[in-house]
């Protein structure tokens, strides 16, 4: 198994372990399943993990949360030690659209917009959910700033942007306008830039990355096409 594939599989195992730990008590069966899969990936790591001594109380189900957490930490340490060996950038990105992260946006004439995009790329590469969410917030802030790149009147600016990049093709203009509208609605309905009780929550890192790369694709297209 090449290092890139192993790296991705270990990342996924770390994510699954984190999700199980968030649920609460870990049963022996669950821990053994992770340990068995882990041995198949990193036998040299699993072999060096010593069992945690515990006091068994009659009538209570033993909790293996500490054991699973130790396994997760050992895997994370392996990832840190080997991250320089992989050939791809964006180490903790699960979405294959991560190639966009290595492409410099062209035609960014507005300093604030450029800064927001750069910050978003920094945070979305992180493994932690909360930091990824910051990356999503930053790219959404960039989107709102992009809307006024042709003037302070947001609606008129968006119209000019769409007219500029659609090359007088009404069908393309409708697609772009629809994407602008949809992503704006997502930003208003989900807790991305604000956190209100009426907004829907983002469930996991996969959803964050999906929305992030959808937005980054639109912004990259707009900036690359503006004349």
GUGUGU-482646 format. One line per field, with one value per residue: x negated, y, z of N, C-alpha, C, O in turn; residue in one letter; residue number from 1. Coordinates in pm, 1 decimal. Each point is the difference from the previous one (the first is absolute). Layout:
BEGIN
nX (X/...)
nY (Y/...)
nZ (Z/...)
caX (X/...)
caY (Y/...)
caZ (Z/...)
cX (X/...)
cY (Y/...)
cZ (Z/...)
oX (X/...)
oY (Y/...)
oZ (Z/...)
aa (a/...)
i (NUM/...)
This chain:
BEGIN
nX (-85.1/114.5/-196.7/-26.1/-65.2/-218.1/-124.4/15.5/-127.7/-214.2/-46.7/-7.1/-199.2/-160.3/9.5/-82.2/-224.3/-82.9/10.0/-164.3/-194.9/16.6/-52.8/-225.7/162.0/-203.0/134.8/33.6/220.5/112.4/-2.4/136.6/209.2/49.3/53.7/209.6/179.5/47.1/109.5/222.2/89.4/87.7/-52.4/-104.5/168.6/102.9/-146.6/-1.4/173.3/-82.9/-1.5/201.4/-161.4/91.9/103.8/-48.4/129.9/-13.1/8.5/-222.4/126.7/-123.4/-116.0/88.6/132.9/-10.2/128.4/223.2/60.1/2.9/185.6/180.6/0.9/60.1/224.0/109.0/-23.6/142.9/208.9/24.5/20.8/218.1/45.8/-180.0/97.0/144.7/124.7/122.3/111.7/-74.9/-182.3/50.7/-122.0/204.3/17.8/122.4/179.2/-61.7/71.1/216.9/-8.2/5.2/226.0/-187.2/82.3/126.4/-166.5/-180.4/196.8/119.8/-92.8/155.3/35.2/-137.0/35.7/168.1/-45.6/-115.7/113.3/111.9/-124.2/-30.4/165.4/25.4/-178.6/113.7/-134.5/-115.7/126.2/-67.9/-165.7/55.9/61.6/-183.4/-84.7/112.4/-58.0/-187.9/21.6/70.7/-158.6/-118.6/101.7/-4.4/-187.7/0.0/124.0/-158.9/-20.3/220.7/-44.2/9.5/25.2/60.2/183.5/-24.3/-48.8/165.6/140.7/-75.0/32.0/204.1/64.2/-74.3/113.4/170.5/-128.6/91.7/-121.1/160.3/-58.5/-148.3/79.1/104.5/-132.5/-81.8/131.8/19.1/-167.4/9.5/141.3/-61.5/-154.4/94.9/99.7/-140.0/-71.8/153.5/-28.5/-184.3/-12.9/66.3/165.8/179.1/24.4/110.5/114.9/-7.1/-190.7/-17.9/45.0/-192.6/94.9/-44.9/-164.4/105.6/120.7/-108.8/-65.7/157.0/63.3/-120.5/8.2/164.3/-29.2/-101.0/137.5/153.3/-50.5/-25.3/193.1/96.7/-82.1/74.2/196.5/-39.1/173.5)
nY (-119.7/79.5/100.0/17.0/-179.9/-56.5/121.3/-49.5/-172.5/54.7/91.0/-135.5/-100.8/118.6/2.4/-175.5/0.7/127.5/-91.2/-144.6/86.1/55.6/-196.3/-6.8/-67.7/-38.8/-59.1/-160.3/-42.3/146.8/-21.2/-158.3/81.5/131.8/-103.1/-85.9/133.0/43.9/-171.3/7.5/137.9/-17.8/-153.8/106.2/63.0/-110.7/-51.2/191.2/-91.8/149.7/-219.9/73.2/75.7/-204.9/183.7/-216.2/141.6/-94.0/-133.4/5.8/140.1/-186.2/142.2/-30.0/106.4/-72.3/-180.9/18.8/59.2/-168.8/-127.8/76.8/-18.7/-203.0/-32.8/72.2/-138.6/-175.4/36.2/9.0/-198.7/-50.8/143.4/-30.4/-160.6/110.8/-131.9/-88.0/132.8/131.6/46.3/206.1/3.5/49.3/220.5/-142.0/77.2/-182.4/-133.3/-24.2/-183.0/-170.0/6.3/57.1/80.6/-58.9/130.3/-74.0/87.2/-182.0/195.0/162.2/84.6/158.2/203.6/119.6/99.5/192.1/187.2/94.3/118.3/210.9/150.4/92.4/135.6/167.5/-62.5/165.2/-136.9/-17.9/-152.0/-215.2/-51.9/-43.8/-209.9/-147.0/-13.5/-118.1/-225.1/-67.8/-28.5/-192.4/-178.1/-23.6/-100.3/-226.4/-66.0/18.4/-210.4/-51.5/-57.9/221.2/81.4/-49.1/108.6/211.3/18.1/-36.1/171.8/159.4/-35.4/19.8/209.7/65.5/-82.3/146.0/181.3/130.9/-97.6/20.0/-124.0/81.6/138.4/-112.9/-76.7/138.2/62.4/-153.7/3.9/151.8/-30.6/-137.9/71.0/119.7/-107.1/-70.4/150.8/16.1/-150.3/63.6/-171.1/160.0/116.2/-130.4/116.6/-89.6/104.5/207.7/47.4/-21.7/-194.9/102.4/-128.3/61.8/-134.1/-191.7/-10.6/-43.3/-212.0/-133.1/22.8/-118.9/-225.1/-53.2/6.9/-165.5/-176.7/3.4/-46.5/-217.2/-109.4/18.2/-103.2/-212.4/20.6/25.2/119.0)
nZ (0.0/-178.2/-35.4/-223.9/-120.5/-7.3/-139.6/-219.4/-73.3/-39.6/-199.5/-180.0/-26.0/-102.7/-224.0/-116.2/-25.5/-165.9/-205.0/-51.6/-68.4/-215.2/-99.1/3.2/141.3/94.1/-169.6/155.3/25.6/130.1/224.3/87.8/23.2/176.8/192.0/8.2/37.6/216.3/98.1/-35.6/154.5/207.3/-155.1/-170.4/-135.7/-168.2/-162.1/-116.2/-112.9/144.0/48.6/-64.9/136.2/17.3/78.7/30.9/-115.3/204.5/-181.2/36.4/-119.1/-27.3/130.1/-204.8/147.2/213.3/40.0/33.2/207.2/148.3/2.6/110.2/222.8/78.5/11.1/182.1/175.3/8.3/75.3/222.6/101.4/-18.6/164.9/132.2/123.6/131.8/-132.3/168.6/-145.9/167.6/124.5/69.5/-185.6/77.5/27.7/-125.3/107.0/116.8/-167.7/56.2/132.4/-145.8/4.2/-107.5/194.0/-176.5/-72.7/113.9/-60.5/52.9/60.0/2.2/-204.1/-76.8/87.1/-88.1/-197.2/0.1/52.5/-171.3/-144.6/68.8/-13.9/-203.1/-3.9/94.1/168.6/99.2/125.2/214.4/17.7/28.7/209.7/123.6/-6.9/129.7/215.5/41.4/4.2/203.4/158.1/-15.1/88.9/222.8/71.7/3.3/174.6/157.7/-78.2/-2.1/213.6/37.0/-207.7/213.5/67.2/75.2/218.7/149.2/37.4/139.7/220.8/93.8/51.5/200.9/175.5/-6.0/32.3/158.2/161.3/-157.4/-177.5/-149.5/-158.8/-164.3/-164.4/-158.6/-170.9/-163.4/-151.9/-162.2/-172.9/-168.6/-146.9/-162.8/-171.5/-159.7/-150.1/-164.4/-165.7/-113.7/144.7/-145.7/-95.0/-36.9/188.7/-175.3/162.3/-84.5/108.6/-223.0/106.0/47.3/-157.7/-210.6/76.5/50.2/189.5/191.4/36.7/92.9/214.8/148.2/11.3/141.6/224.0/114.9/20.1/165.0/213.9/53.9/45.9/203.0/183.6/8.3/110.0/220.7/-74.9)
caX (85.1/-84.5/10.7/115.2/121.2/-3.5/22.8/143.9/71.4/-25.3/81.1/138.8/12.0/-3.4/129.9/98.5/-24.6/47.4/145.9/41.2/-31.4/98.7/127.9/-2.8/-68.5/-46.3/1.9/-117.9/17.5/-32.2/-144.3/-70.0/16.9/-94.7/-136.0/-25.5/-22.1/-122.6/-115.3/-17.0/-58.9/-124.6/-31.0/-109.7/55.6/92.2/-75.6/-66.1/99.3/22.1/136.9/20.1/50.8/126.2/69.1/129.5/105.8/102.3/128.1/-21.0/-68.8/-126.0/-7.2/-129.9/-21.9/-142.0/-76.6/23.7/-61.9/-144.4/-21.6/18.0/-116.4/-114.1/18.2/-22.3/-145.5/-55.0/32.1/-87.7/-137.3/-13.6/70.4/-91.8/-29.9/105.9/-22.3/112.0/12.4/128.3/-8.7/119.7/116.1/58.6/64.3/-98.2/-11.3/-104.9/-96.3/26.6/-74.8/-136.2/7.6/11.3/105.2/-52.4/85.6/51.6/-49.0/47.7/-85.4/79.6/49.5/-114.4/-33.3/102.5/-15.7/-120.7/30.5/91.9/-78.0/-80.8/81.8/69.8/-96.0/-14.7/75.1/103.9/128.2/20.5/-89.1/55.6/117.2/-52.8/-33.6/126.1/45.7/-86.2/28.7/130.6/-26.8/-59.9/110.8/74.9/-84.6/-5.2/124.5/-10.7/-126.4/31.1/70.3/55.6/136.3/-24.0/81.8/-49.5/-133.9/17.3/46.4/-113.1/-91.2/58.4/-3.1/-140.1/-62.2/85.6/-26.8/126.7/70.8/108.1/5.6/-108.9/37.0/100.5/-68.5/-79.9/93.8/59.9/-100.7/-11.4/119.8/1.9/-103.4/43.4/103.9/-67.3/-65.9/101.6/75.8/-87.3/-86.4/-132.7/-55.1/68.1/53.1/131.1/80.9/83.7/-83.9/-35.9/-138.9/-79.0/-15.0/-134.2/-103.2/30.8/92.8/-76.4/-86.4/84.5/41.6/-120.6/-51.6/101.4/-17.9/-131.4/9.2/69.5/-86.9/-112.8/54.7/30.0/-123.9/-75.0/73.1/25.4/-82.4)
caY (119.7/119.0/87.1/89.6/-75.4/-31.5/125.5/27.9/-98.3/31.3/119.4/-41.4/-71.5/101.9/66.8/-93.5/-12.1/123.8/-4.5/-96.8/57.1/104.9/-61.8/-36.6/-122.1/-87.9/-141.2/-76.5/-42.7/114.3/23.7/-109.3/17.9/104.3/-50.5/-98.1/74.7/76.2/-89.5/-21.1/120.9/39.7/-101.3/44.3/95.5/-70.2/-92.1/74.6/59.5/-86.2/1.7/82.2/-74.1/54.6/-70.9/-45.9/3.3/-100.6/54.6/113.1/-29.1/76.1/105.8/-3.9/130.1/38.4/-85.2/46.9/131.8/-22.1/-48.8/115.0/88.9/-67.9/14.6/141.3/21.5/-59.2/91.9/117.0/-41.3/-41.2/89.4/53.0/-105.0/-14.3/83.0/90.7/109.6/-1.1/-132.4/-46.7/22.6/-126.0/23.6/-1.9/133.0/72.9/56.2/143.1/70.5/27.3/90.5/140.3/73.1/108.2/117.1/53.4/137.0/55.3/-58.2/-65.5/-124.9/-90.2/-40.4/-92.5/-127.1/-63.4/-47.0/-113.6/-117.0/-41.1/-67.2/-118.5/-109.9/-54.2/-122.8/27.6/46.8/142.3/78.7/-9.0/86.7/135.2/9.2/18.2/136.7/93.8/-2.4/63.5/144.1/37.9/2.0/123.5/110.3/-11.8/53.5/145.7/31.7/91.3/116.4/-15.9/-51.4/-143.4/-58.0/46.6/-56.8/-140.5/0.6/34.0/-115.0/-107.9/43.3/3.8/-131.7/-92.6/19.5/19.5/-128.2/6.4/-124.4/6.9/104.5/-55.5/-95.7/76.0/71.4/-100.4/-40.4/112.8/0.7/-119.9/9.5/105.2/-59.2/-94.3/81.7/56.7/-104.6/-86.0/74.8/14.5/129.1/38.5/-114.9/34.5/-118.2/-35.0/-53.0/-141.1/-24.7/-83.1/-123.0/-56.0/59.8/-27.0/103.9/124.7/-2.7/6.9/139.7/81.8/-14.6/52.9/145.2/33.0/-19.6/116.0/118.2/-17.6/19.3/142.5/78.4/-37.1/37.7/144.8/73.6)
caZ (0.0/-4.7/117.0/-13.8/32.0/143.2/72.0/-5.8/80.7/141.3/27.5/14.0/127.4/106.3/-2.3/53.5/144.1/62.3/0.7/102.4/130.8/26.3/39.0/141.8/40.1/-106.7/37.8/-39.8/-138.5/-86.9/8.3/-68.1/-144.1/-41.1/20.1/-105.5/-124.7/18.1/-15.3/-143.1/-58.4/67.3/101.7/85.7/96.8/89.2/84.7/107.4/89.7/115.9/53.2/119.6/114.8/49.0/105.7/-49.6/100.2/-29.0/-42.8/-89.9/-125.9/-8.3/-100.0/-67.4/-63.1/13.0/-92.0/-136.1/-12.2/-12.2/-136.1/-89.2/16.4/-63.3/-144.1/-33.6/6.2/-122.1/-109.0/12.1/-31.4/-140.3/-90.8/-101.0/-97.7/-99.1/-118.9/-20.0/95.0/69.1/60.7/69.3/-84.6/-42.7/-129.0/-108.8/-60.1/70.9/-93.9/-9.7/103.7/-46.1/-115.3/39.3/-70.3/-81.8/-18.5/126.4/10.6/126.6/103.5/102.7/-57.3/-8.8/137.0/47.6/-70.5/53.1/135.2/-9.7/-41.1/115.9/100.8/-51.3/-1.6/134.5/26.0/98.9/-53.6/28.0/-85.1/-135.0/-4.1/-17.5/-142.0/-73.4/30.5/-72.6/-144.6/-16.7/10.4/-128.8/-95.9/22.4/-46.2/-145.6/-55.9/-17.0/-67.7/-110.6/51.5/134.9/-11.7/-16.1/-106.3/-129.5/-17.6/-38.9/-139.3/-86.6/4.0/-80.6/-140.1/-41.0/-13.4/-74.1/-143.4/-71.2/-10.5/98.4/77.0/97.7/95.9/90.8/87.9/96.6/87.0/87.6/97.8/92.6/84.2/84.1/103.1/92.4/84.5/90.7/102.3/89.6/68.4/80.2/92.2/-60.2/41.8/122.9/74.1/53.5/31.7/-115.3/-106.4/5.6/35.9/-90.4/78.0/8.7/-85.0/-140.2/-44.7/-4.0/-117.7/-119.6/-18.3/-21.5/-135.7/-91.7/0.0/-56.3/-144.4/-57.5/11.8/-93.6/-135.6/-17.9/-3.9/-119.1/-121.0/-5.4/-97.4)
cX (-89.1/33.3/121.0/129.4/5.2/31.0/149.5/78.9/-18.8/78.6/145.5/22.4/0.2/134.4/107.5/-16.1/50.3/152.9/52.3/-23.4/100.1/133.1/3.4/-77.2/-34.1/-2.6/-124.6/8.1/-39.1/-149.7/-77.8/10.7/-97.6/-143.4/-37.6/-26.3/-130.9/-124.0/-26.4/-65.8/-138.5/-35.7/-107.8/46.7/86.0/-74.1/-63.0/97.0/29.0/142.9/6.1/58.2/127.2/55.4/139.2/99.5/109.3/131.9/-11.9/-75.6/-126.2/2.9/-141.0/-29.6/-146.0/-86.7/13.5/-65.3/-151.4/-34.6/10.3/-120.5/-123.0/7.3/-27.9/-149.2/-67.2/24.9/-95.1/-142.2/-19.8/63.7/-89.9/-28.5/106.5/-19.0/108.4/-2.6/137.8/17.8/129.4/127.2/50.5/57.3/-106.0/-14.9/-112.5/-106.7/19.9/-81.0/-139.3/-3.5/17.7/110.5/-60.6/97.9/65.1/-59.9/37.9/-70.1/79.1/51.3/-111.5/-36.0/99.3/-14.2/-121.1/24.7/91.2/-75.0/-84.3/83.3/66.9/-93.2/-16.4/86.5/120.1/125.2/16.6/-88.1/45.8/118.2/-42.7/-35.8/123.3/53.7/-79.4/33.0/137.4/-11.9/-58.8/107.8/80.4/-79.6/-9.0/121.5/-8.5/-128.3/21.2/77.9/65.8/145.6/-9.7/77.7/-51.2/-137.5/8.0/45.4/-115.5/-99.7/49.8/-3.7/-142.3/-54.7/83.6/-15.7/127.3/76.6/105.8/7.2/-107.9/33.2/101.1/-62.0/-77.8/89.9/63.7/-97.9/-23.5/115.9/0.7/-100.7/32.3/103.6/-59.4/-67.7/97.9/67.9/-83.6/-94.9/-142.7/-66.1/60.9/51.8/129.6/82.6/84.1/-80.0/-29.8/-148.7/-68.8/-45.0/-143.4/-94.7/26.3/92.2/-71.6/-85.2/80.6/38.5/-120.0/-44.7/101.5/-15.2/-132.3/0.6/66.0/-90.0/-116.8/43.7/23.2/-128.5/-82.2/63.5/23.2/-95.5/-21.0)
cY (125.2/95.5/92.1/-70.0/-33.1/124.2/31.4/-94.7/25.5/124.2/-37.6/-74.8/97.8/71.8/-88.8/-16.1/123.0/1.2/-95.9/54.8/108.2/-57.7/-37.6/-129.2/-88.2/-143.4/-70.6/-42.4/110.7/25.8/-106.1/12.7/104.3/-51.3/-98.9/68.7/77.7/-85.0/-27.5/117.2/29.8/-99.5/44.6/98.6/-71.9/-91.5/70.5/67.9/-97.4/14.6/84.1/-86.8/65.5/-87.1/-35.7/-3.8/-97.6/68.5/118.5/-42.8/84.8/101.1/2.7/131.1/41.6/-80.2/50.1/135.7/-12.7/-49.6/114.7/92.9/-60.4/11.1/143.5/34.3/-57.8/92.3/119.7/-33.8/-25.5/97.1/57.1/-101.5/-11.5/101.0/102.3/110.5/-4.6/-131.9/-52.5/27.2/-134.9/10.6/7.6/134.6/81.3/58.8/149.9/79.6/38.3/93.7/142.9/66.6/115.8/116.9/47.4/138.9/64.4/-72.2/-77.4/-135.1/-103.6/-55.2/-103.2/-137.9/-75.3/-56.8/-122.1/-127.7/-52.9/-84.0/-126.9/-120.6/-65.9/-124.2/26.2/59.8/151.0/88.0/-5.9/95.3/147.1/21.7/23.4/141.1/102.7/1.9/60.6/151.5/51.8/11.4/129.0/120.9/2.6/65.2/149.8/41.4/96.5/123.3/-27.5/-46.4/-148.5/-60.3/38.8/-57.9/-144.9/-10.4/25.3/-115.2/-109.8/34.6/-7.0/-138.6/-99.7/11.9/2.9/-130.2/-4.4/-125.0/-3.3/101.1/-52.0/-98.2/72.9/73.1/-95.6/-43.1/110.0/-3.1/-117.1/9.9/110.0/-55.1/-99.1/76.2/58.0/-105.8/-90.7/84.8/3.7/129.7/47.6/-126.0/41.1/-126.2/-46.7/-64.3/-148.7/-13.7/-87.7/-123.9/-49.1/67.3/-23.0/107.4/134.1/5.2/8.9/144.8/88.8/-8.1/44.2/151.7/39.4/-15.5/119.2/123.0/-8.1/24.3/149.2/80.5/-30.0/49.4/149.4/68.7/142.2)
cZ (0.0/115.9/-8.1/39.7/148.7/82.0/4.4/89.6/149.3/41.3/25.6/130.9/117.4/9.5/60.9/151.2/74.6/10.0/106.2/139.7/38.3/47.9/147.8/24.0/-120.0/51.8/-51.4/-146.2/-96.9/-2.2/-76.1/-151.6/-53.3/9.2/-109.6/-133.2/6.8/-18.5/-147.7/-68.5/55.6/110.0/97.7/106.3/103.2/96.6/119.7/95.7/113.6/51.1/126.5/111.3/51.8/111.4/-50.1/114.8/-40.6/-36.7/-94.3/-125.7/-9.2/-114.6/-59.3/-73.0/5.3/-95.1/-143.5/-22.5/-14.6/-140.3/-99.7/5.5/-67.5/-151.6/-44.0/3.1/-124.1/-119.0/1.4/-42.9/-149.4/-99.1/-108.3/-110.7/-109.1/-111.8/-21.0/103.9/62.5/73.1/59.4/-79.9/-50.8/-140.3/-110.5/-70.0/63.5/-92.6/-18.2/100.9/-46.9/-119.8/49.7/-79.8/-77.3/2.1/130.8/19.4/132.7/114.7/105.0/-46.1/-5.3/137.9/52.7/-64.5/54.9/140.0/-3.7/-36.5/115.0/96.6/-51.8/-3.9/135.9/17.6/90.3/-63.6/16.6/-88.0/-146.6/-15.1/-13.9/-146.9/-84.9/20.6/-80.8/-149.8/-27.0/13.4/-131.4/-107.4/13.1/-47.3/-152.3/-65.5/-27.5/-72.6/-117.2/47.2/133.5/-0.6/-35.5/-117.2/-138.5/-29.8/-46.2/-145.2/-95.9/-6.0/-93.3/-148.0/-54.6/-30.6/-80.4/-150.9/-84.3/-24.7/109.9/87.2/108.1/108.4/101.8/98.8/109.0/98.7/100.7/109.3/103.1/100.2/97.5/113.6/100.7/96.7/99.4/113.3/99.9/85.7/89.5/84.9/-52.8/47.7/131.0/67.8/68.2/18.0/-118.1/-113.2/20.6/32.0/-104.4/77.3/15.2/-98.8/-148.3/-56.4/-12.3/-126.3/-129.4/-28.8/-30.2/-146.1/-104.7/-11.2/-63.9/-152.1/-67.4/2.8/-98.3/-143.4/-28.1/-16.4/-125.9/-129.4/-13.1/-95.9/50.2)
oX (-89.4/105.8/61.6/82.4/104.8/71.9/52.8/91.5/93.7/53.4/61.7/103.1/75.9/48.9/82.0/99.0/58.9/56.0/98.8/83.2/32.0/78.2/107.8/-107.3/80.6/-64.5/-65.5/-100.4/-68.1/-58.9/-95.2/-94.2/-62.3/-82.5/-113.3/-94.4/-73.7/-101.0/-114.8/-68.9/-95.9/10.4/5.4/-60.6/-13.6/39.6/-24.6/-42.1/50.9/57.5/-92.7/99.1/7.7/-26.5/78.6/-21.6/50.1/47.8/100.1/-90.2/7.3/55.6/-98.1/-74.2/-54.1/-95.4/-98.7/-54.6/-61.9/-101.2/-81.1/-48.5/-77.6/-101.8/-62.5/-48.1/-93.8/-88.6/-49.1/-66.6/-111.1/3.9/48.5/-57.4/-25.6/-66.2/-12.9/-53.0/90.9/93.0/28.0/108.7/-76.8/14.5/-100.2/-92.2/-16.0/-76.7/-94.2/-28.8/-58.4/-107.0/96.1/5.7/-83.6/117.0/110.7/-116.8/-41.6/15.9/-41.8/4.0/20.8/-31.2/-39.8/15.7/6.4/-43.6/-16.1/28.7/-19.3/-45.2/15.2/47.3/-60.9/97.6/102.5/-9.6/38.7/42.5/-8.3/18.0/69.3/25.3/-2.9/48.9/56.4/3.1/22.3/69.8/31.8/-5.3/34.2/56.8/-3.6/-10.2/71.8/-41.7/-95.1/51.8/22.0/46.7/-31.8/-56.3/-9.0/-31.9/-74.6/-48.0/-10.8/-55.0/-75.8/-31.7/-21.4/-75.8/-47.3/54.3/7.3/87.7/-32.9/30.5/26.3/-23.9/-8.7/37.8/7.3/-26.2/16.5/39.3/-13.9/-20.3/29.1/32.6/-32.2/-5.1/42.7/6.8/-32.6/40.8/52.9/-31.4/-87.5/-105.1/-60.2/9.0/-0.1/-21.1/37.1/58.2/-3.4/-80.5/64.1/-62.8/-36.7/39.2/-39.4/-20.0/22.8/-3.3/-41.3/-14.3/8.7/-21.8/-37.6/7.5/-5.7/-64.8/-45.6/-12.2/-34.7/-72.4/-36.1/-13.0/-67.4/-66.4/27.9/-119.6/-66.5)
oY (12.9/-9.9/29.5/56.1/13.2/-8.1/35.9/42.4/-15.6/6.5/48.6/17.6/-17.1/27.5/46.6/-6.9/-10.8/43.5/29.7/-18.9/16.6/68.8/-12.0/-20.0/-17.1/-29.4/46.8/2.8/-24.2/20.3/31.1/-33.3/-19.8/28.2/0.2/-34.4/10.3/46.0/-14.5/-17.2/20.1/32.8/-31.7/10.1/23.0/-12.6/-62.6/70.5/-109.8/108.9/-1.1/-70.1/122.3/-120.0/88.2/-68.3/4.9/89.2/45.3/-83.6/122.5/-26.7/15.2/2.1/50.8/52.7/11.2/26.1/74.6/40.3/9.9/45.9/71.1/19.8/23.0/78.9/58.8/19.9/43.1/80.5/13.8/-29.5/37.6/35.3/-56.9/102.3/84.3/-17.4/-63.7/-75.2/-119.5/9.1/-77.5/-100.8/70.0/17.2/118.4/86.7/71.7/117.8/95.9/34.6/29.9/-11.0/73.9/-15.3/53.8/13.8/112.3/-120.8/-108.2/-94.7/-116.3/-118.3/-98.1/-102.1/-121.0/-110.8/-93.1/-106.9/-120.8/-105.1/-95.8/-113.6/-106.5/-20.0/-67.4/88.8/69.1/107.0/99.6/62.2/79.3/106.8/78.2/62.6/96.4/106.3/56.6/74.4/110.1/89.0/62.7/95.7/106.3/57.1/51.5/115.6/63.1/76.4/-115.5/-57.3/-36.4/-75.8/-83.3/-31.5/-41.5/-84.7/-64.9/-29.7/-53.2/-84.7/-33.7/-17.0/-109.7/-80.6/-60.1/-5.6/-11.2/8.6/-39.6/-24.5/32.4/-3.1/-35.6/-0.2/34.1/-19.2/-28.7/13.2/17.4/-29.6/-13.0/28.2/-6.1/-40.7/15.9/28.1/-66.2/113.9/-72.8/-3.7/81.0/-105.6/58.0/-99.6/-117.2/-48.4/-48.8/85.6/-83.4/11.2/-49.4/89.4/81.4/47.8/74.2/102.4/66.0/47.3/91.5/102.9/42.9/56.9/93.7/77.3/46.2/71.1/99.0/60.7/50.6/80.4/87.8/10.2/48.9/-29.0/79.6)
oZ (83.6/62.0/102.3/72.2/63.2/99.6/105.1/70.5/78.3/110.7/94.8/64.9/95.4/109.6/79.1/72.8/107.6/100.6/67.2/88.7/117.7/65.6/58.3/-56.9/-91.5/100.6/-93.2/-71.1/-99.6/-106.2/-71.7/-72.0/-104.3/-86.9/-48.1/-71.1/-98.0/-53.2/-42.1/-100.6/-74.6/118.2/118.8/106.6/120.2/115.9/103.2/91.7/-23.0/-2.5/81.0/-20.0/12.5/7.4/-34.7/100.1/-112.4/70.1/-55.4/6.6/9.1/-106.6/72.8/-98.2/-98.2/-57.2/-72.8/-107.2/-75.9/-57.4/-92.2/-103.5/-63.9/-66.4/-103.5/-81.3/-53.7/-83.2/-104.4/-65.1/-51.2/-119.5/-106.7/-103.0/-106.1/17.7/-88.7/109.7/-53.4/-29.0/-9.1/57.1/-57.2/-69.3/14.8/-79.7/-29.6/41.8/-33.8/-21.4/50.2/-50.0/70.9/-122.5/52.0/35.0/-1.2/36.3/28.4/17.3/41.3/78.5/34.4/13.8/62.9/66.9/21.9/31.2/78.9/53.8/13.3/45.4/75.8/0.2/9.9/-72.3/-10.7/-84.8/-94.3/-43.7/-71.9/-104.7/-63.7/-55.8/-95.0/-94.0/-51.8/-62.0/-107.0/-69.0/-45.2/-84.9/-100.2/-52.8/-62.0/-108.5/-85.7/7.8/-46.3/-81.5/36.3/98.4/-113.2/-79.0/-90.2/-114.6/-88.7/-75.4/-104.0/-106.0/-81.2/-83.6/-116.4/-95.5/-29.6/-75.5/-107.2/-86.1/118.1/118.9/113.5/118.2/118.4/117.1/117.6/120.3/117.2/115.1/118.9/120.7/118.3/115.0/118.0/119.7/115.3/116.0/117.7/112.6/89.3/-34.4/46.8/64.1/70.4/-62.6/108.6/-69.2/-7.4/-97.0/113.0/-36.7/-63.9/105.3/106.6/-75.0/-83.4/-111.6/-95.6/-68.3/-95.4/-112.7/-81.8/-64.1/-109.1/-108.9/-79.7/-70.5/-104.6/-99.8/-64.5/-78.9/-106.2/-92.3/-53.8/-103.1/-109.5/-2.6/-66.3)
aa (x/x/x/x/x/x/x/x/x/x/x/x/x/x/x/x/x/x/x/x/x/x/x/x/x/x/x/x/x/x/x/x/x/x/x/x/x/x/x/x/x/x/x/x/x/x/x/x/x/x/x/x/x/x/x/x/x/x/x/x/x/x/x/x/x/x/x/x/x/x/x/x/x/x/x/x/x/x/x/x/x/x/x/x/x/x/x/x/x/x/x/x/x/x/x/x/x/x/x/x/x/x/x/x/x/x/x/x/x/x/x/x/x/x/x/x/x/x/x/x/x/x/x/x/x/x/x/x/x/x/x/x/x/x/x/x/x/x/x/x/x/x/x/x/x/x/x/x/x/x/x/x/x/x/x/x/x/x/x/x/x/x/x/x/x/x/x/x/x/x/x/x/x/x/x/x/x/x/x/x/x/x/x/x/x/x/x/x/x/x/x/x/x/x/x/x/x/x/x/x/x/x/x/x/x/x/x/x/x/x/x/x/x/x/x/x/x/x/x/x/x/x/x/x/x/x/x)
i (1/2/3/4/5/6/7/8/9/10/11/12/13/14/15/16/17/18/19/20/21/22/23/24/25/26/27/28/29/30/31/32/33/34/35/36/37/38/39/40/41/42/43/44/45/46/47/48/49/50/51/52/53/54/55/56/57/58/59/60/61/62/63/64/65/66/67/68/69/70/71/72/73/74/75/76/77/78/79/80/81/82/83/84/85/86/87/88/89/90/91/92/93/94/95/96/97/98/99/100/101/102/103/104/105/106/107/108/109/110/111/112/113/114/115/116/117/118/119/120/121/122/123/124/125/126/127/128/129/130/131/132/133/134/135/136/137/138/139/140/141/142/143/144/145/146/147/148/149/150/151/152/153/154/155/156/157/158/159/160/161/162/163/164/165/166/167/168/169/170/171/172/173/174/175/176/177/178/179/180/181/182/183/184/185/186/187/188/189/190/191/192/193/194/195/196/197/198/199/200/201/202/203/204/205/206/207/208/209/210/211/212/213/214/215/216/217/218/219/220/221/222/223/224/225/226/227)
